[in-house]
Amino acid sequence: MWCKPNNDPTEGTPMKSVRETMDMHAAYLEVGSYRGAAEICGTTPRTVKRAVLKRLSGVDAQAARHAERAKNTDVVRDVVDKRVKSSQGRISAKRLLPAAVAAGYTGSARNFRRAVAKAKRAWRDEHHRGRRPGVWSPAETLIIDWGTEDGLHIFCAVSAWSRFRFVRFATDEKADTTFKLLAECFEAMGGVPKVVLADRMGCLKAGVVANVVVPTPEYVRFLSHYGCRPDFCEGADPESKGMVENLVGYAKLDLLVAQAPFSNLAAANVSAAMWCDEVNAAVHSEICAIPAQRLEVERGLFSPLPSLRPRIGKAVLRKVDKLSCVRFGSARYSVPIALVGKVIEVIVADGQVQVVHLGVEMARHEVVAPGEASICDDHYGGARPLPRRAPRPQTEAEHALVGLGEAGISFLKAAAAAGASKLGSELPAIVALEHAHGREALIAALERAVEFRRFSLTDVRSILAAGPGAPRLAAVGEPIAGMPAAAVRPLSAYSVGEAR
């Protein structure tokens, strides 16, 4: 039925007859490839392709271009489609291959992976969710989320319209920590948006009913204080908060990885604040504008900040003792002295102790170990003065000694420090020497006694008997009297250069 093969396809007439064209078409339909039909008809694959495409038109021609040969995966196509549909396009070819082999598949794993990938692409094309880009209004939505990297937790928030970004570090992701950083974010923005969109954080949700998240009473109370309402993303749907997800990844790569390790949490938050100032002052690639400038426009539409922050965390009542301190965790923390005897609130968060009285923060300390004390000098009106234990004379002799002024007090303290046990019995005789030698001579003798560490009655009498002509100790650097003068050479005279 087909034309006789020609050993030399280049010879013969350049035009094919209608019969030859039909034979090429029939051969192509039989074998399914241009090369096979060309070998049967004794011509080139290109000639067969032109003849077949010319014969067909419209849909038939398009189908001919994409005609496929039978594949060894066709026997398990139904099995693959069924498993892909039941798993919503998530099953892997490795997991599906044993079932396909049991159903009669004898081909390679590579061909099977291609068939499964094609089936998964077809399922996703038919079940696309049809997302549309978000359209945001000014002062409407603030999106928040947490991230973790190397044991350090990252709190990220971004204003949906202005793209203003806020990033801080923390040691945990508890509700109190989230409230504190969210309040700091509101203060950094200069206002409060209408909605706070969050992931389904365990610290913020009390439960889920019919896929509706029920927030905790503390979270509702916190946002009600600022005049906004909570909202939550869909479960297992990161695309609904992709804006803040991108910020979390950006902060990890550009801030945490680039500048870590940090010495402490305070230093990390200082770096985070500087980083936020830098990125908010640069042009955002998505909106082609500077977030800080758009925030100025958005700030006029924000709800105003309340006059006071809400109470965050559990407060403990304490009474200020006479030392102007409160005890917490077996440690003492100072407060202003005006609060002595009053009951105050102690709040502990992020390693700090906050003292609040009538809604006003009165003091803030770092948490110290049990048995230690954290004291602020400003609470007592200045720095701690040095201890002064002034002598308190009682007897007539003690009054006379102290009456000699600084010399008498110095003699008394130095003698007591040296352990002069006879000082008490000899003191009346020492002060009585004033009548025989005079006040000035006795003061000079007591000063000399302190200088030479001689505190007995006999020593004082000897000093008075020696009189003012007795030698005194020379000061450091002062030449000794009576010693011959020696020639002095400067250090430059010993230098190597001059010696040569």
Long-range contacts (C-beta under 8 A, 24 or more apart in sequence): 1-26, 2-26, 2-27, 2-40, 2-41, 3-41, 3-42, 4-42, 5-40, 5-41, 5-42, 6-42, 6-43, 7-42, 9-38, 9-42, 9-43, 9-44, 9-47, 16-43, 16-47, 16-51, 20-51, 21-51, 21-54, 21-55, 22-55, 24-48, 24-51, 24-52, 25-51, 25-52, 25-55, 28-52, 28-64, 32-67, 32-68, 32-69, 32-70, 33-69, 71-107, 71-111, 71-115, 72-105, 72-106, 72-107, 72-111, 73-105, 73-107, 73-111, 73-112, 73-114, 73-115, 75-103, 75-104, 75-105, 76-100, 76-103, 76-104, 76-105, 76-115, 77-115, 77-119, 79-103, 80-115, 80-116, 80-119, 81-119, 84-116, 84-119, 84-120, 84-123, 85-123, 88-123, 88-127, 89-120, 89-123, 89-124, 89-127, 91-116, 91-120, 92-116, 93-117, 131-239, 134-160, 134-243, 136-160, 136-161, 137-161, 138-162, 138-297, 138-298, 138-301, 139-191, 139-193, 139-194, 139-298, 139-301, 139-302, 139-303, 140-193, 140-194, 140-195, 141-193, 141-194, 141-195, 141-196, 141-197, 141-231, 142-185, 142-189, 142-193, 142-195, 142-196, 142-197, 143-197, 143-198, 143-241, 143-243, 143-244, 144-178, 144-182, 144-185, 144-196, 144-197, 144-198, 144-199, 144-244, 145-198, 145-199, 145-241, 145-244, 145-245, 145-247, 145-248, 146-173, 146-178, 146-199, 146-201, 146-248, 147-248, 147-249, 147-251, 147-252, 149-252, 149-256, 149-257, 150-256, 150-260, 152-256, 152-260, 152-262, 152-268, 153-177, 154-248, 154-251, 154-252, 154-256, 155-181, 156-244, 156-247, 156-248, 156-251, 157-181, 157-182, 157-185, 157-244, 158-243, 158-244, 158-247, 159-189, 159-193, 159-291, 159-295, 159-298, 160-197, 160-243, 161-294, 161-298, 162-291, 162-294, 162-295, 162-297, 162-298, 163-243, 163-284, 163-286, 163-287, 163-291, 163-294, 164-189, 164-280, 164-291, 164-292, 164-294, 164-295, 164-298, 165-247, 165-276, 165-279, 165-280, 165-291, 166-276, 167-247, 167-251, 167-255, 167-272, 167-275, 167-276, 168-269, 168-272, 168-273, 169-262, 169-265, 169-268, 169-269, 169-272, 170-265, 170-350, 171-265, 171-350, 171-351, 173-201, 173-203, 174-203, 175-203, 175-204, 175-216, 175-218, 175-219, 176-312, 176-313, 176-349, 177-349, 177-350, 178-203, 178-204, 179-218, 179-219, 179-222, 179-310, 179-312, 180-312, 180-349, 180-350, 182-222, 183-226, 183-309, 183-310, 183-312, 186-226, 186-305, 187-305, 188-276, 189-295, 189-299, 189-302, 190-295, 190-299, 190-302, 190-305, 191-298, 191-299, 191-301, 191-302, 191-303, 191-304, 191-305, 192-226, 192-227, 192-228, 192-302, 192-303, 192-304, 192-305, 193-228, 193-302, 193-303, 194-228, 194-229, 194-303, 195-228, 195-229, 195-230, 195-231, 196-223, 196-228, 196-229, 196-230, 196-231, 197-231, 197-232, 197-233, 197-241, 198-230, 198-231, 198-232, 198-233, 199-232, 199-233, 199-241, 200-232, 200-233, 200-235, 204-230, 204-232, 205-232, 208-235, 211-235, 221-310, 222-310, 222-312, 225-306, 225-310, 226-303, 226-305, 226-306, 226-310, 227-303, 227-306, 228-303, 250-279, 251-275, 254-279, 265-350, 265-351, 308-359, 311-347, 311-356, 312-347, 312-349, 313-347, 313-348, 313-349, 314-347, 315-345, 315-346, 315-347, 315-356, 316-345, 316-346, 316-347, 317-343, 317-344, 317-345, 317-346, 318-343, 318-344, 318-345, 318-346, 319-343, 319-344, 320-344, 324-379, 324-380, 325-373, 325-375, 326-355, 328-353, 329-367, 329-370, 330-370, 330-371, 331-367, 331-368, 331-369, 331-370, 331-371, 331-372, 331-373, 331-374, 332-372, 332-373, 332-374, 332-375, 333-363, 333-365, 333-368, 333-373, 333-374, 334-363, 334-365, 334-373, 334-374, 334-375, 334-376, 334-379, 334-380, 335-362, 335-363, 335-379, 336-362, 336-363, 336-379, 337-379, 337-380, 337-381, 396-428, 397-427, 397-428, 397-431, 398-427, 400-431, 400-434, 401-427, 401-430, 401-431, 404-431, 404-434, 404-439, 404-442, 404-443, 404-446, 405-443, 407-443, 407-446, 407-447, 407-450, 408-443, 408-446, 410-446, 410-447, 410-450, 411-446, 411-447, 411-449, 411-450, 411-455, 414-450, 414-453, 414-455, 415-455, 418-453, 418-455, 420-455, 420-456, 422-456, 422-457, 423-455, 426-456, 426-457, 429-457, 430-457, 430-460, 433-460, 433-461, 433-464, 437-464, 444-468, 448-472
